Amino acid sequence: MQALERILAILESTSRTASAASPAKVAEETGLSLSTVVRLMQSLADEDVLVRSAETGQYRMGPRLIGIVERATQSFDYRAAAQPLLEKLRDITQETASLHMLQGNRRICIAAAYTTQPFGRIVPIGLPFPLAGSAAGHALLSQLDPAALELVLEDICDGSEAEAVRTAVSTVRDRGYAESVNQSVAGVRGIAVPVGDDPGLGCLSVSGPSSRFDEAAAAEALPHVRDIASALLSMRSPALRASR
């Protein structure tokens, strides 16, 4: 492992600890020798990247690194960063790829790459749509904790519809994606994958005419949607998400 890889591994290990990390724990997680970890952590502390407690000898993230993260967060445009990935997904699937977010008890599309086929699904950007009855809506609801989900369902559904949405959300959580056919829009099939379990990251969707984007096409597209969702998730570290 090269020097930079070692430093990154140490920082990632330290950042996963709620309070402070001991060199022994970091060595165990990274597979590095304890002597190497002690030396590098002390060097990072000398540069204010880490802070060492004089009492416990443990380390936590330092002001220099926190400042870098804060400045990066302020200049980070999730929508702009997602656009090339949406275009890549559109080119792979030949259908419209879109990124959706929760907005109150509705969903909105914040970015999209539209199909170049002669006809296809056009998802309006910025307009609010219902959560119930769509792949994107169910994927977004799957990111909510149980209490938050029930609050939303109280506002958007009656008793029987709420139970159907609960079942759909449970299915998303079990298999990791949502699918809808002829629900929110007649003649349209959509699949959606949550971007992690943070509601602030939204969900990724591919949709198109069900006559063309059929069950087989959707199954073929799903691994690519998962891959792009993972790429979106990797853009947003826990530190960046916490400072939204």
Secondary structure, DSSP 8 states (H G I E B T S, - for coil): --HHHHHHHHHHHHHTSSS-B-HHHHHHHH---HHHHHHHHHHHHHTTSEEE-TTT--EEE-HHHHHHHHHHHHH--HHHHHHHHHHHHHHHHSSEEEEEEEETTEEEEEEEE---SSS-----BS-EE-STTSHHHHHHHTTS-HHHHHHHHHHH--HHHHHHHHHHHHHHHHHS-EEEESSSSTTEEEEEEESTT-GGG-EEEEEEETTTS-HHHHHHHHHHHHHHHHHHHHHS-HHHHHT-
